[in-house]
């Protein structure tokens, strides 16, 4: 090698990329049209375009295949590396935003994340979600409202969160009690609900697999700021799944899965008359069901 850039040979480079991509598109055009075919056609065109623009080498292509293979080996019933990849690339949040648009004034929807459990217990108003009593006490007072500002009574409010160490109960079945820091409550006639818990802590996405190593190698953040998850279901309204984030968390501007929105920031402020405790007041605004 003399350091000079080699000139593409016949059949190589951008012209070859255009020819192969065009050939693939022609083949798709000869079969019955479908949404799958349209999606694959656009994906192939984009991949060929990227490969040509960066002059992807065979060695780099093998490295891509090795990464995809390793990601597959890390995907099982306990861990989904492909979902983690979609989250870290912002794809999960993008798809959620497109699927559940919210008008101004409504609480934005977010991804549920991997730690939701549908079998959380029903709890009365004012119940304590902390079953081990570990962490800084937190009192939560909320209201469920319609887009018109009217209270939504009888709404089912599901709650789940990480503990003061940034770990969910189903991540630590041997350390945390069953259903720790999760539960289901109902709003009253005025749309109000309240419960006690502990301050959540932020956490990092797994760094021991191919996705975590890729993000770290890019110099990007794996952190998620502290938050509490809510899922609200009420008759005549679209279901809301969202996060409420601690505005003071240092990672608030670099959420690894791009879930933070200005409307979801809240103040976990000191509670009056409660030593070392915190108080969170929030409103969750639902959209009416769309017609048709």
ZISUL-V380966 format. One record per pair of residues at least 12 apart in sequence whose C-alpha atoms are under 8 Angstrom apart, sorted by the first residue. I is the first residue (numbers start at 1). GAP is how many residues later the second one is. Records with the same first field share a line. If there is no record, write none. Layout:
BEGIN
I=GAP + GAP
END
This chain:
BEGIN
13=39 + 42
14=38 + 39
17=31 + 32 + 35
18=30
21=23 + 24 + 27
24=17
25=16
28=13
67=143
70=140
71=138 + 139 + 140
74=135
81=128 + 130
84=127
85=126
87=169 + 170 + 171
88=123 + 127 + 168 + 169 + 170
89=168
90=167 + 168
92=19 + 165
93=17 + 18 + 164 + 165 + 166
96=13 + 14 + 15
97=12 + 13
102=185
105=42 + 180
106=41 + 178 + 179 + 180 + 181
107=133 + 135 + 156 + 157 + 177 + 178 + 179
108=132 + 134 + 153 + 155 + 156
109=131 + 132 + 133
110=131 + 132 + 133 + 149
111=130 + 131 + 148
112=117 + 129 + 130
115=53 + 55
116=44
120=38 + 59 + 62 + 63 + 64
121=58 + 61 + 62 + 63
122=61 + 62 + 63
123=60 + 61 + 62
124=61 + 62
125=60 + 61 + 68 + 69 + 70
126=67 + 68 + 69 + 70
127=67 + 68 + 69
128=67 + 68 + 69
129=51 + 52 + 53 + 54 + 66 + 67 + 68
130=50 + 51 + 66 + 67 + 68
131=46 + 48 + 49 + 50
132=44 + 45 + 48
134=30 + 64
135=28 + 29 + 63 + 64
136=28 + 62 + 63 + 140 + 141 + 142
137=59 + 60 + 61 + 62 + 139 + 140 + 141
138=58 + 59 + 60 + 61 + 139 + 140 + 141 + 142
139=55 + 56 + 57 + 58 + 59 + 132 + 138 + 139 + 140 + 141
140=54 + 55 + 56 + 57 + 139 + 140 + 141 + 142
141=51 + 52 + 53 + 54 + 138 + 139 + 140 + 141
142=50 + 51 + 52 + 139 + 140 + 141 + 142
143=44 + 47 + 48 + 49 + 50 + 139 + 140 + 141
144=43 + 47 + 48 + 49 + 139 + 140 + 141 + 142
145=46 + 138 + 139 + 140 + 141
146=139 + 140 + 141 + 142
147=138 + 139 + 140 + 141
149=136
151=38 + 39 + 40
152=35 + 37 + 38 + 39 + 82
153=33 + 34 + 35 + 36 + 37 + 38 + 39
154=32 + 33 + 34 + 35 + 37 + 80
155=31 + 32 + 33 + 36 + 77 + 78 + 79 + 80
156=28 + 29 + 30 + 31 + 75 + 76 + 77 + 78
157=27 + 28 + 29 + 30 + 73 + 74 + 75 + 76
158=24 + 25 + 26 + 27 + 72 + 73 + 74
159=22 + 23 + 24 + 25 + 69 + 70 + 71 + 72
160=21 + 22 + 23 + 68 + 69 + 70
161=20 + 21 + 39 + 66 + 67 + 68
162=19 + 38 + 39 + 40 + 65 + 66
163=18 + 35 + 36 + 37 + 38
164=34 + 35 + 36 + 37
165=35 + 36 + 37 + 38
166=34 + 35 + 36 + 37 + 60
167=36
168=13
169=12
181=16
199=79
200=26 + 27 + 28
201=24 + 25 + 26
202=21 + 22 + 23 + 24 + 25 + 47
203=20 + 21 + 22 + 23
204=18 + 19 + 20
205=17 + 18 + 19 + 51
206=16
207=15
221=33 + 34 + 35
222=33 + 34
223=28 + 31 + 32 + 33
224=27 + 28 + 30 + 31 + 32 + 33
225=20 + 21 + 24 + 25 + 26 + 27 + 30
226=19 + 20 + 23
227=16 + 17 + 18 + 19
228=15 + 16 + 17
229=12 + 13 + 14 + 15
230=12 + 13 + 14
236=52 + 53
237=49 + 50 + 51 + 52
238=48 + 49 + 50 + 51 + 52
239=47
240=46
243=16 + 21
244=20 + 21 + 22
245=15 + 19 + 20 + 21
246=19 + 20 + 21 + 22
247=18 + 19 + 20 + 21
248=19
266=14 + 15 + 16
267=13 + 14
268=12
END
